Amino acid sequence: MGKHTTTTTTTTTTTTTTTTTTTTTTTTTTTTTTSTTTTTTTTTTTTTTTTTTTTTTTTTTTSTTTTTTSNITTTTTTTTTTTTTTTTTTTTTTTTTTSTTTIY
C-alpha cells in the first residue's frame, strides 16, 4: 500500500465598493401683492440620490494530494475558485417645478 497525504487550503476574499451620487436643488420665491395684483410663485425642488453597492466574494480552495509508493511519488493539485458578485442599487428621484406669474 502507498502513503497518502492530503493538504487543503481555503482562502476567502471579500471586496465591497460603494458609489454615491447626490444632487439637491431647492428654490423658493413667493411674492404676493393685492389691489394691483402681483403674484409670483417659484418652486424648484430637485433631489437625486443614487447609491450602488457591489460586493465581490472570491473563495479559492487548493487541495494537494501526495501519494508515495515504493520509490515513486505522485503529487496532484486541484484548485477551485468561486466568485460571487452582488450589486444593490438605490435610486431616489424627486422633481418639483411650480411657476406662477400674475400681473394685472
TALIN-V557001 format. One record per backbone hydrogen bond with DSSP energy under -0.5 kcal/mol. NH is the residue of the N-H (numbers start at 1). CO is the residue of the C=O. If there is no record, write none. Layout:
nh,co
NH,CO
NH,CO
This chain:
nh,co
3,68
5,66
7,64
9,62
11,60
13,58
15,56
17,54
19,52
21,50
23,48
25,46
27,44
29,42
31,40
33,38
36,34
38,33
39,102
40,31
41,100
42,29
43,98
44,27
45,96
46,25
47,94
48,23
49,92
50,21
51,90
52,19
53,88
54,17
54,52
55,53
55,86
56,15
56,54
57,84
58,13
58,56
59,82
60,11
60,58
61,80
62,9
62,60
63,61
63,78
64,7
65,63
65,76
66,5
67,65
67,74
68,3
69,67
69,72
72,69
74,67
76,65
78,63
80,61
82,59
84,57
86,55
88,53
90,51
92,49
94,47
96,45
98,43
100,41
102,39
104,36
104,37
